[in-house]
Amino acid sequence: MTATHLPAAPHVAPSTAALAAIPPARIPALLQAMPKAELHLHIEGSLEPERIFALAQRNGVQLAYPSVEALRAAYAFTDLQSFLDIYYAGASVLLTEQDFHDMAWDYLLKARAEHVVHVEMFFDPQTHTARGVPFEVVVRGLKSACDRAERELGVSAALIMCFLRHLSEEDALQTLDSALPFRDLFIGVGLDSSERGHPPEKFARVFARCRELGLHLVAHAGEEGPPAYIESALDVLHVERIDHGVRCVEDPALVARLAREGVPLTVCPLSNVKLCVFASLGAHNLGSLLQAGLKVTLNSDDPAYFGGYVNQNYLETFAALGLDAAAAYTLARNSLEASFASEAHKAAWVARLNAVFAEAIAAG
């Protein structure tokens, strides 16, 4: 090992030369071992077919599919809406606080196994309150699993309440009113569901109110919607992160702005392919986004439906795009730094990340 490639102390970020010395054969193991945050995870989208059928049986819910295999076979989506149709049907089995706890706990066990140290979990209360499930049941069930994960697994977990954009802003405002008695159980709000025809400015009033309440703000934009939706999310909703954002490349001025302002993008490659945003992982623009200096993070979105949890997203994307150890370090560090965790927690996680890479450099 040359002096140039000596591993840094754990509190020091690895140098470009040191990262370049990590051989490609070691990258898959590194991707799985490195600490990371997941910032774009819809908890209802982690509901595996086996859990759906177990909850259906527990709650006496009749499903439209005769078996786990038949349900999984239906996961052949042509666009976002075709996915949402099955997604909402799957959520129909969630009725009790224990149901929500069990769903989240399933995910958090997987997160711990994949070295996810922090997750900011999206949940869609309107999906459940429209079926007569009280908001309190949803949020308390999820929060109990998050608290348990911190105690038993050492995984930090927080909740972000999302508004369904295909519904009215009035409905979103009513949802916010229902949520306020439980304000201490979630850290922020987001905007998800069908993007086409539902620009961010449709929700200007509710996001302004959430900002006044001191909630963190994020929004899906630039997945199926145009780059202008990203600009509206920033300028009208004043969000701190953009969920997806991959269509920003259609507007070079927007790309320059995102890089200049350090706006995090929570990109979900397997989801993008499954929903036909890209024809294949090899056609994905993640590498170009990194090269443009954007603060990209890598996430699983709805892993039960889109073919893999966060490590699978890393492994398949890196294999398809030929990304290197420097990209792995950047993506993991971006995920930690773009989280809404405390600065002390972020610093501790980055130190752990540096230590993992220092070990990989030494082994190389």
Secondary structure, DSSP 4 states (H G I P E B T S, - for coil): --GGGPPPPTTSPPPHHHHHTS-GGGHHHHHHHS-EEEEEEEGGGG--HHHHHHHHHHHTPPPSSSSHHHHHHT---SSHHHHHHHHHHHHTT--SHHHHHHHHHHHHHHHHHTTEEEEEEEE-HHHHHTTT--HHHHHHHHHHHHHHHHHHT--EEEEEEEEETTS-HHHHHHHHHHHGGGGGG--EEEEES--TT--GGGGHHHHHHHHHTT-EEEEEESSSS-HHHHHHHHHTS--SEEEE-GGGGG-HHHHHHHHHHT-EEEE-HHHHHHTTSSSSGGG--HHHHHHTT-EEEE--BSHHHHT--HHHHHHHHHHHHT--HHHHHHHHHHHHHTSSS-HHHHHHHHHHHHHHHHHHHHH-
